[in-house]
Amino acid sequence: MKRIFFLLIILFVLIDCGRRKTPLEPEFVILVSPETDAVIDTTTKPIFTWNAVSYAYRYQIQIDDKNTFYTPVVDDSNITSSSSYLCPVSLSDKRYWWRVRARQEHSGWEDWSETGTFIVSVGTPVPLSPVDDTVATNTPTFTWSPIPNALKYRIQVDEYNTFYTPIVDDSTITQEEYTLLDTTLLDGSYFWRVRVKTGDNEWGDWSNTANFSVDTNPFRIVSSIQTKGYAWNFLMRNDTAYVAQGEGGLAIIDLTDEENPFLIAECDADGSAKGIAVIDSVAYLAMGKNGISSILFSDLDSLEFLYQIAAGDANSFDIVIVSSISDTSYMFVSEKDEGMWLCQLVPEWPGFPDPLREFDVPGYENGLFLDSTYLYIACGELGLTIVDISKVTLPEVIGTCDTKGYANDVFVKDTLVFIADGREGLKIINAVDISSPYVIGNFDTEDNARNLFVKGDTAFIADENKGLVVLDVSVPTSPQYLGGFETPYATAVWAGEDYAVISDRYDGIIIVKW
């Protein structure tokens, strides 16, 4: 008896399995019409078509005026027609999105098709471009859906969606597009709308309001890395940033992948690091009232603090290193209100500079730039000072130029000298005659120009609270603004071929691309 019962169970299972169908490999619905961005000039029952799926038992269609499909205008999952659907509701003048999926008889719903989009346009134009977009021009082109028998269109553009005092209000347009010619938009956010006048010579309703942004700034922050202390200055060498990070001493940061910087190593330096110079595997830090500190980084797993000297009686701020003809290296240190300090770097004792002498330079010495046998010094309220160091141990002042502002930093390119002149912005100096340099160009950077770097015909300026300011200096007498962005407190800048690095007192190291 048990054997008969067992055989009956097996027979029932086999019969039941024979009734069931194994789910077929899925076929995805392909939308046919309306085509992408098609304009439909009727609101009454538009027809939707798609490529039929061979095994489809039912179809589901969703139509929505938002591409999220959270609350679709149409959501029908009982479609038995093989490849078409007559919309049961009238659609308004606007853009819509739609999608379709299929279901097997003995299985669940397949994946949705790709999303299609179309525009219904009968009596009210539908804004097409720019919509929820950012344009990189101050004179954008606006386009909208065509209206049959249109005589004219009227467009309004404003900073506010009330359109009380529109920036643009033109009612003479005869095409479905409009380019700003007499009006230039500033970078920022805007709203626009359009309406039509047809054969009855009456203006129709305004379209839905579209929004867009203008952003002509080509410079974009791609990454940043926070430093332990205030990032005051840095030096770039082989895709590596050596950072003078205030109370944090030295930080070494790998920028091989500009979008993914990482800290290699860091080391305290006894004081507040403001400036930095590097030779071989030794970093020299200007430590303010603590003089100069040296750190050995030949072993990046274990940085070694070597030595500290008080090179003068005031704040050491910046350092440059020069090698003489005899291959002996020297170090010049700016001492703010105490002139300059000269040290010799003894080859047998790397990292242990030997102070040689002080020499007086009028003003508050800040940034330094070495060009051949000339040392260019940003001297605060006294502007630029040029020192002949062809006889390294007997430096001689040979030229000066008052820049009106407070000279914080200096950069030299050919016969032009660029000064970060504090509240006076950028100053460009002609130094063809090294003994009589004079200002030929300037640009107001709005805040406190603190540091700068020139690459080709482009000047990059660290402007404290205004962040990065980038200028075209191909015509030195008339610098032109190219872009930039605000950071909390930009202190220094360097530029490569397609990226720039900014040190910021509060935000550490910031990497920019264009």
C-alpha positions as CSV (number, residue, x, y, z in Angstrom):
1,M,0.0,0.0,0.0
2,K,2.8,2.4,0.9
3,R,4.4,1.7,-2.5
4,I,1.2,2.6,-4.4
5,F,0.8,5.8,-2.4
6,F,4.4,6.8,-3.1
7,L,4.0,6.1,-6.9
8,L,0.8,8.3,-6.9
9,I,2.7,11.2,-5.3
10,I,5.5,11.0,-8.0
11,L,2.9,10.8,-10.7
12,F,1.1,13.9,-9.4
13,V,4.4,15.9,-9.2
14,L,5.3,14.9,-12.8
15,I,1.8,16.0,-14.1
16,D,2.0,19.3,-12.2
17,C,5.5,20.0,-13.5
18,G,4.3,19.3,-17.0
19,R,1.7,22.0,-16.6
20,R,4.3,24.6,-15.5
21,K,6.5,26.6,-18.0
22,T,10.1,27.3,-17.4
23,P,10.6,31.1,-17.5
24,L,12.2,32.2,-20.7
25,E,15.3,34.3,-21.1
26,P,14.2,37.9,-20.6
27,E,13.6,40.2,-23.6
28,F,13.7,43.9,-22.9
29,V,11.2,46.3,-24.2
30,I,12.5,48.9,-26.7
31,L,10.6,52.1,-27.0
32,V,9.6,53.3,-30.5
33,S,7.4,56.3,-30.3
34,P,7.2,59.1,-29.4
35,E,11.0,59.4,-30.2
36,T,13.3,61.0,-27.7
37,D,12.6,64.7,-27.4
38,A,9.8,64.5,-29.9
39,V,7.3,67.4,-29.8
40,I,3.7,66.3,-29.8
41,D,1.2,69.0,-30.9
42,T,-1.9,67.4,-29.5
43,T,-3.0,66.8,-25.9
44,T,-5.7,64.3,-26.7
45,K,-4.8,60.7,-26.3
46,P,-1.3,60.3,-27.8
47,I,-0.3,56.8,-28.8
48,F,2.8,55.1,-27.4
49,T,4.4,52.2,-29.2
50,W,7.3,49.8,-28.5
51,N,8.9,46.6,-29.9
52,A,6.8,43.6,-28.8
53,V,8.3,41.0,-26.5
54,S,7.6,37.5,-27.9
55,Y,6.5,35.9,-24.7
56,A,4.8,38.9,-23.0
57,Y,1.6,38.1,-21.1
58,R,1.1,41.7,-20.0
59,Y,2.8,45.1,-20.2
60,Q,3.1,48.0,-17.8
61,I,3.5,51.6,-18.8
62,Q,4.3,54.6,-16.7
63,I,4.1,58.3,-17.9
64,D,5.2,61.1,-15.6
65,D,6.2,64.8,-15.8
66,K,9.2,64.0,-13.6
67,N,11.9,61.4,-14.4
68,T,11.6,59.9,-10.9
69,F,8.2,58.2,-11.6
70,Y,7.3,58.7,-7.9
71,T,3.7,59.8,-8.8
72,P,3.2,58.9,-12.4
73,V,0.4,60.6,-14.4
74,V,-0.3,57.2,-16.0
75,D,0.5,53.8,-14.4
76,D,-1.2,50.9,-16.2
77,S,-0.1,47.3,-15.6
78,N,-2.9,45.6,-17.5
79,I,-2.0,46.2,-21.1
80,T,-2.6,43.2,-23.3
81,S,-1.9,44.9,-26.6
82,S,1.3,43.6,-28.1
83,S,3.1,46.9,-28.8
84,S,0.9,50.0,-28.5
85,Y,-1.0,52.0,-25.9
86,L,-3.6,54.9,-26.3
87,C,-3.0,57.3,-23.5
88,P,-6.3,57.6,-21.5
89,V,-5.8,61.1,-20.3
90,S,-5.0,64.5,-21.8
91,L,-1.5,65.8,-21.2
92,S,-0.5,69.4,-20.5
93,D,2.0,71.5,-22.2
94,K,5.2,70.3,-20.7
95,R,8.0,67.6,-20.8
96,Y,7.2,64.0,-19.9
97,W,9.1,60.8,-19.3
98,W,7.8,57.3,-20.1
99,R,8.9,53.7,-19.8
100,V,7.5,50.2,-20.4
101,R,8.2,46.7,-19.0
102,A,6.9,43.2,-19.8
103,R,5.8,40.2,-17.8
104,Q,5.8,36.5,-18.5
105,E,2.7,34.5,-17.7
106,H,4.3,32.4,-15.0
107,S,7.0,34.8,-13.8
108,G,7.4,38.3,-12.5
109,W,7.9,41.7,-14.2
110,E,11.1,42.1,-16.2
111,D,13.3,45.2,-15.9
112,W,12.0,48.5,-17.2
113,S,13.0,49.7,-20.6
114,E,15.2,52.7,-21.0
115,T,13.4,55.9,-20.2
116,G,12.0,58.0,-23.1
117,T,11.2,61.7,-23.1
118,F,8.8,63.8,-25.2
119,I,7.2,67.3,-25.1
120,V,3.6,68.2,-25.4
121,S,3.2,71.6,-27.0
122,V,-0.1,73.0,-28.2
123,G,-0.7,76.5,-27.0
124,T,2.1,77.1,-24.5
125,P,5.8,76.7,-25.4
126,V,7.8,74.2,-23.4
127,P,11.3,75.4,-22.3
128,L,13.9,73.0,-23.7
129,S,17.3,74.5,-23.0
130,P,18.8,75.4,-20.6
131,V,16.6,73.6,-18.1
132,D,18.0,72.5,-14.7
133,D,21.4,73.0,-16.3
134,T,24.7,74.9,-15.9
135,V,26.0,76.8,-18.9
136,A,29.6,78.0,-19.4
137,T,28.8,81.2,-21.3
138,N,27.5,84.6,-20.2
139,T,25.4,84.8,-23.4
140,P,23.5,81.5,-23.5
141,T,21.0,80.4,-26.2
142,F,17.5,79.6,-25.1
143,T,15.3,77.1,-27.1
144,W,11.7,76.0,-26.6
145,S,9.1,73.8,-28.4
146,P,7.5,75.3,-31.5
147,I,3.8,76.3,-31.5
148,P,1.7,76.0,-34.7
149,N,0.8,79.3,-36.4
150,A,3.1,81.3,-34.0
151,L,3.5,85.0,-35.0
152,K,5.9,85.9,-32.2
153,Y,7.4,84.7,-29.0
154,R,8.2,86.7,-25.9
155,I,11.0,85.6,-23.4
156,Q,11.8,86.9,-20.0
157,V,15.0,86.1,-18.0
158,D,15.4,87.2,-14.4
159,E,17.4,86.4,-11.2
160,Y,14.1,85.9,-9.4
161,N,11.1,83.7,-10.4
162,T,8.7,86.6,-9.8
163,F,10.0,88.4,-13.0
164,Y,9.1,91.8,-11.5
165,T,12.1,93.5,-13.1
166,P,13.4,91.0,-15.7
167,I,17.0,91.3,-17.0
168,V,15.7,90.3,-20.4
169,D,12.2,91.0,-21.8
170,D,12.0,90.6,-25.6
171,S,8.7,90.2,-27.4
172,T,10.0,90.5,-31.0
173,I,11.3,86.9,-31.5
174,T,10.1,85.0,-34.5
175,Q,12.0,81.7,-34.1
176,E,12.0,79.0,-31.4
177,E,15.4,80.1,-30.0
178,Y,17.0,83.3,-28.7
179,T,20.6,84.1,-28.0
180,L,21.6,87.0,-25.7
181,L,23.5,89.6,-27.6
182,D,23.1,92.9,-25.9
183,T,23.0,91.4,-22.3
184,T,25.7,89.6,-20.5
185,L,24.8,87.5,-17.5
186,L,27.0,87.3,-14.5
187,D,27.8,83.9,-13.0
188,G,24.9,82.9,-10.8
189,S,21.4,81.4,-10.9
190,Y,18.6,82.5,-13.2
191,F,15.0,81.8,-14.2
192,W,13.3,82.1,-17.6
193,R,9.9,81.7,-19.3
194,V,8.4,82.1,-22.8
195,R,5.0,82.6,-24.3
196,V,3.5,82.8,-27.8
197,K,1.3,85.2,-29.9
198,T,-0.7,83.3,-32.5
199,G,-3.3,84.2,-35.3
200,D,-5.7,85.8,-32.8
201,N,-3.0,88.4,-32.1
202,E,-3.3,87.7,-28.3
203,W,-0.5,86.5,-26.1
204,G,-1.0,83.1,-24.6
205,D,-0.1,81.9,-21.1
206,W,3.5,81.8,-19.9
207,S,5.3,78.6,-20.0
208,N,6.5,76.8,-16.9
209,T,9.4,78.6,-15.3
210,A,12.7,77.0,-16.1
211,N,15.9,77.5,-14.0
212,F,19.6,77.4,-15.0
213,S,23.0,78.6,-13.8
214,V,25.8,80.5,-15.4
215,D,29.3,79.3,-14.4
216,T,32.1,80.5,-16.7
217,N,34.8,79.7,-14.1
218,P,36.9,76.8,-15.6
219,F,38.7,76.2,-12.3
220,R,37.4,73.3,-10.2
221,I,38.5,71.9,-6.8
222,V,39.0,68.2,-7.3
223,S,40.4,67.3,-4.0
224,S,41.9,68.5,-0.7
225,I,43.8,67.2,2.3
226,Q,43.7,68.7,5.8
227,T,47.0,69.4,7.4
228,K,47.7,69.1,11.1
229,G,48.7,72.7,11.5
230,Y,48.1,75.9,9.5
231,A,49.3,75.4,5.9
232,W,51.3,78.6,5.4
233,N,53.5,77.8,2.4
234,F,54.7,74.8,0.4
235,L,57.2,73.7,-2.2
236,M,56.5,71.4,-5.1
237,R,59.0,68.8,-6.2
238,N,58.3,65.7,-8.4
239,D,54.5,65.7,-7.7
240,T,55.2,66.0,-4.0
241,A,54.2,68.9,-1.8
242,Y,56.5,69.8,1.1
243,V,54.3,71.9,3.4
244,A,55.3,74.4,6.1
245,Q,52.3,73.7,8.4
246,G,52.8,76.1,11.2
247,E,52.8,74.4,14.6
248,G,52.7,71.1,12.8
249,G,56.1,71.6,11.3
250,L,56.7,69.7,8.0
251,A,54.1,67.7,6.1
252,I,55.0,65.7,3.0
253,I,52.1,65.0,0.7
254,D,52.0,62.8,-2.4
255,L,50.1,64.5,-5.4
256,T,50.9,61.9,-8.1
257,D,47.1,61.4,-8.4
258,E,45.8,64.9,-8.0
259,E,42.4,63.7,-7.2
260,N,43.6,61.4,-4.4
261,P,46.3,63.1,-2.4
262,F,47.7,61.4,0.7
263,L,50.0,62.2,3.5
264,I,53.4,60.5,3.3
265,A,55.0,61.7,6.5
266,E,55.2,64.7,8.9
267,C,57.4,65.9,11.6
268,D,57.3,68.7,14.3
269,A,59.9,71.4,14.0
270,D,59.8,73.4,17.3
271,G,58.0,76.6,16.4
272,S,55.6,77.8,13.7
273,A,56.8,76.9,10.1
274,K,56.1,79.8,7.7
275,G,58.4,79.2,4.8
276,I,60.3,76.2,3.3
277,A,63.2,75.3,1.0
278,V,64.4,71.8,0.1
279,I,67.8,70.6,-1.1
280,D,68.6,66.9,-1.5
281,S,66.8,65.1,1.3
282,V,66.8,68.0,3.8
283,A,63.9,70.4,4.3
284,Y,64.7,73.8,5.8
285,L,61.8,75.6,7.6
286,A,61.6,79.3,8.4
287,M,60.2,79.1,11.9
288,G,59.4,82.7,12.8
289,K,61.0,83.8,16.0
290,N,62.5,80.3,16.4
291,G,64.8,80.9,13.4
292,I,65.4,77.9,11.0
293,S,64.8,74.2,11.6
294,S,66.1,71.4,9.4
295,I,64.5,68.0,8.9
296,L,66.0,64.9,7.2
297,F,63.5,63.0,5.0
298,S,65.7,60.4,3.3
299,D,63.7,57.8,5.2
300,L,60.1,58.7,4.7
301,D,59.1,56.2,7.3
302,S,61.0,58.0,10.0
303,L,61.6,61.7,9.5
304,E,64.4,63.1,11.6
305,F,64.6,66.6,13.2
306,L,68.2,67.6,12.8
307,Y,69.0,71.2,14.0
308,Q,67.6,74.6,14.8
309,I,69.4,78.0,14.7
310,A,68.2,81.5,15.4
311,A,69.3,83.3,12.2
312,G,68.8,86.8,13.4
313,D,66.6,88.6,16.0
314,A,63.2,88.7,14.2
315,N,60.8,86.5,12.4
316,S,62.3,84.2,9.7
317,F,59.7,84.1,7.0
318,D,61.1,82.7,3.7
319,I,64.1,80.8,2.4
320,V,65.9,80.4,-0.9
321,I,69.0,78.3,-1.6
322,V,71.6,79.1,-4.2
323,S,74.7,77.3,-5.3
324,S,77.8,79.3,-6.2
325,I,80.3,78.4,-9.0
326,S,82.4,76.5,-6.6
327,D,79.4,74.2,-5.9
328,T,79.0,75.5,-2.3
329,S,75.4,76.1,-1.4
330,Y,74.1,79.1,0.5
331,M,70.8,79.9,2.1
332,F,69.2,83.4,2.1
333,V,66.6,83.9,4.9
334,S,64.2,86.9,5.0
335,E,63.9,88.2,8.5
336,K,60.9,90.5,8.3
337,D,62.0,93.7,10.0
338,E,65.6,92.7,10.6
339,G,66.9,92.5,7.0
340,M,68.4,89.3,5.5
341,W,70.5,86.5,6.8
342,L,73.1,84.5,4.9
343,C,74.1,80.9,5.8
344,Q,76.4,78.5,4.2
345,L,75.3,74.9,3.7
346,V,78.3,72.7,4.6
347,P,78.4,69.5,2.4
348,E,79.9,67.4,5.1
349,W,77.1,68.4,7.5
350,P,73.8,68.4,5.5
351,G,71.0,70.0,7.6
352,F,73.4,72.0,9.8
353,P,73.7,75.5,8.1
354,D,76.5,77.8,9.2
355,P,75.4,81.4,9.8
356,L,77.8,83.8,8.0
357,R,76.4,87.3,8.2
358,E,73.4,89.6,8.2
359,F,72.9,92.3,5.6
360,D,70.5,95.2,5.8
361,V,67.6,95.6,3.3
362,P,65.1,98.4,4.0
363,G,61.5,97.3,4.7
364,Y,59.8,94.2,6.0
365,E,61.3,91.3,4.1
366,N,58.8,88.7,3.1
367,G,58.8,86.6,-0.1
368,L,62.0,85.8,-2.0
369,F,62.7,84.8,-5.6
370,L,66.1,83.8,-7.0
371,D,66.7,84.5,-10.7
372,S,70.3,83.8,-11.8
373,T,72.5,86.1,-9.8
374,Y,69.7,88.4,-8.7
375,L,67.6,88.0,-5.5
376,Y,64.2,89.7,-5.7
377,I,62.7,90.6,-2.3
378,A,59.1,91.6,-1.5
379,C,59.8,94.2,1.2
380,G,56.4,95.1,2.6
381,E,55.5,98.8,2.5
382,L,58.7,99.5,0.5
383,G,57.7,97.3,-2.4
384,L,60.4,95.5,-4.4
385,T,64.2,95.3,-3.7
386,I,66.6,93.7,-6.1
387,V,69.9,92.4,-4.8
388,D,73.0,91.4,-6.8
389,I,74.4,88.2,-5.3
390,S,76.9,87.4,-8.0
391,K,79.4,87.7,-5.1
392,V,77.3,85.6,-2.8
393,T,79.0,86.7,0.5
394,L,78.9,90.4,-0.5
395,P,75.2,91.0,-1.6
396,E,74.5,94.5,-3.0
397,V,71.1,96.3,-3.4
398,I,71.0,97.5,-7.0
399,G,67.3,98.3,-7.6
400,T,64.1,99.2,-5.8
401,C,60.5,99.9,-6.8
402,D,57.7,101.2,-4.5
403,T,54.5,99.3,-5.2
404,K,52.2,101.4,-3.1
405,G,50.7,98.4,-1.3
406,Y,52.4,95.8,1.1
407,A,54.6,93.5,-1.0
408,N,54.1,90.0,0.4
409,D,55.6,87.9,-2.4
410,V,57.5,88.1,-5.7
411,F,57.8,86.1,-8.9
412,V,60.0,86.8,-11.9
413,K,59.5,85.8,-15.5
414,D,61.9,87.1,-18.1
415,T,62.1,90.9,-17.5
416,L,58.8,91.1,-15.7
417,V,58.5,91.1,-11.9
418,F,55.1,90.1,-10.4
419,I,54.3,91.3,-6.9
420,A,51.6,90.1,-4.6
421,D,51.0,93.6,-3.1
422,G,48.6,93.0,-0.3
423,R,45.5,95.1,-0.4
424,E,46.7,96.6,-3.7
425,G,46.4,93.3,-5.5
426,L,48.8,92.3,-8.2
427,K,51.5,94.7,-9.5
428,I,53.5,94.0,-12.6
429,I,56.9,95.6,-12.9
430,N,59.1,96.2,-15.9
431,A,62.7,95.2,-14.9
432,V,64.5,95.5,-18.3
433,D,66.7,98.0,-16.6
434,I,67.4,96.1,-13.3
435,S,68.5,99.4,-11.6
436,S,65.3,101.3,-12.4
437,P,62.3,98.9,-12.3
438,Y,58.8,100.5,-12.6
439,V,55.2,99.4,-12.4
440,I,53.4,98.9,-15.8
441,G,50.3,97.0,-14.8
442,N,48.0,96.2,-11.8
443,F,44.9,94.3,-10.9
444,D,42.7,94.6,-7.8
445,T,42.3,91.1,-6.4
446,E,39.7,92.4,-3.8
447,D,41.4,91.0,-0.6
448,N,45.0,90.6,0.5
449,A,47.3,89.3,-2.3
450,R,49.6,87.1,-0.3
451,N,51.4,84.8,-2.7
452,L,51.6,84.2,-6.4
453,F,52.9,81.9,-9.1
454,V,53.2,82.6,-12.9
455,K,52.8,79.8,-15.5
456,G,53.2,81.0,-19.1
457,D,50.8,83.9,-19.5
458,T,48.7,83.0,-16.5
459,A,49.2,84.4,-12.9
460,F,47.8,82.5,-10.0
461,I,47.3,84.5,-6.8
462,A,46.6,83.4,-3.3
463,D,44.3,86.2,-2.1
464,E,43.6,85.2,1.5
465,N,39.8,85.3,2.1
466,K,39.1,85.6,-1.6
467,G,41.0,82.3,-2.2
468,L,42.4,81.7,-5.7
469,V,42.4,84.5,-8.3
470,V,43.6,83.6,-11.8
471,L,44.6,86.3,-14.3
472,D,45.6,86.4,-18.0
473,V,48.8,88.5,-18.0
474,S,49.7,88.0,-21.7
475,V,49.3,91.8,-21.9
476,P,51.2,92.9,-18.8
477,T,49.7,96.4,-18.8
478,S,46.2,95.1,-18.7
479,P,45.7,91.8,-16.7
480,Q,42.3,90.1,-17.3
481,Y,40.4,88.0,-14.9
482,L,40.0,84.3,-15.9
483,G,38.4,82.8,-12.8
484,G,39.0,81.5,-9.4
485,F,37.0,80.7,-6.2
486,E,36.9,81.6,-2.5
487,T,38.7,79.6,0.2
488,P,38.8,80.4,3.9
489,Y,42.4,81.8,3.9
490,A,44.6,81.1,0.9
491,T,48.3,81.5,1.7
492,A,50.3,80.2,-1.2
493,V,49.9,78.8,-4.7
494,W,51.7,76.7,-7.3
495,A,50.6,75.8,-10.9
496,G,51.5,72.9,-13.2
497,E,50.3,72.1,-16.8
498,D,46.7,71.3,-15.9
499,Y,46.4,71.6,-12.2
500,A,47.2,74.0,-9.4
501,V,47.9,73.5,-5.7
502,I,46.8,76.0,-3.0
503,S,47.8,76.0,0.7
504,D,45.1,77.4,2.9
505,R,45.5,78.3,6.6
506,Y,42.4,76.5,7.6
507,D,41.7,74.0,4.8
508,G,45.2,72.6,4.3
509,I,46.2,71.6,0.7
510,I,43.6,72.2,-2.1
511,I,44.0,70.8,-5.6
512,V,42.5,72.6,-8.6
513,K,42.1,71.5,-12.2
514,W,40.8,73.1,-15.4
